[in-house]
Amino acid sequence: MKMDEHVYSDLAKLNAGVLEEIHRVIEDALSKRRKFTIALSGGHTPSQLYALWAEKHGTDTPWDSVHLFWGDERYVPKDDPQSNYRMARESLISRVPIPAGNVHPFRTELPTPEEAAADYEAELRKFFGDEPPAFDVQLLGLGEEGHTASLFPGSPALNEKQRWAMSVTAPVQPPRRLTLTPVLLNRGRNTFFLVAGGKKREILQKLRDEQNPESSEYPAASLQPGGRIIWYLDKAAAG
């Protein structure tokens, strides 16, 4: 599997590199479409990225034109420690002057995860129109078994052909999750995988060795976004 890898000496430098590229894409998106859309991810690595964004570019980012979405979410209350929205709110959203209407979280307060997934697809369709949207940037992570977003090996969501968002059951805690599907993720203009730590080295090597990415057992390999795909790695993960 051919991978465009950008390797940094540590996590701080990795996040600085990602943030620099995000701002380059923001300028390009605003010149072409007058808005910038990003699908955020959860986890330790992006939490530091979001904090750096607030610290370094909290005042000079054109927040009126920036729209935040999420690639996946745990079906937990918004103030739950496991909530991806809560993490982004504490590290970024509460620290910058982004309009409330530009923040588009999954509505995990709805009665069932199926309703929450359908509601999010309706929100996406309202924002982007009838054609599947293309995020200007989508941030993705990598699990030790090859999952990304909440697309785990063997998940029915990997074979979805119509829905943009689904409720899924994950083999980890918390099991009830919401995720965007490949229908939507495969349209991303810029897909940035953020991968750090020695525990990710083995799965990264398996992805490099993958001969047939489209049919791979690893969801991170089987995704085929049409735009740029960049793997941002620290040395511990890159090996």
WOFENCOR-V497958 format. One line per field, one symbol per residue. ss: DSSP state (~ for helix, > for strand, _ for the rest). psi: psi as a letter, one per 30 degrees, with the letter a starting at -180 (. if undefined). burial: 1 if it has 24 or more other C-alpha atoms within 12 Angstrom, else 0. A space follows every 50 residues. Layout:
ss->???
psi->???
burial->???
This chain:
ss->____>>>>__~~~~~~~~~~~~~~~~~~~~~~~__>>>>>___~~~~~~~ ~~~~~~~_____~~~>>>>>_>>>_________~~~~~~~~_~~~____~ ~~>_________~~~~~~~~~~~~~~~~________>>>>_______>__ >____~~~~_____>>>>>______>>>>>_~~~~____>>>>>>__~~~ ~~~~~~~~~___~~~___~~~~_____>>>>>>>~~~~_
psi->kkkjkjklfleeeeeeeeeeeeeeeeeeeefefglkkkjllaleefeeee eeeeeegffgkiffgkkklkfllkillfgkfgkeeeeeeefdefglhkke fgkilkiffleleeeeeeeeeeeeeeefafkkljkekkklajlfggllbh jlkgkfffgkfekfklklklglkkfjlkkllfeefffkejjjkjkkkfff eeeeeeeefkfieegkfjefefkikfakjkjjkleeee.
burial->00101111001101111110111011001000001111111111111111 11110000001110111111111111100000111111101110010100 00111111000011011111101100100001111111111111111111 11101011000011111111000001111111111111111111111001 101101110000000111111111100111111110110
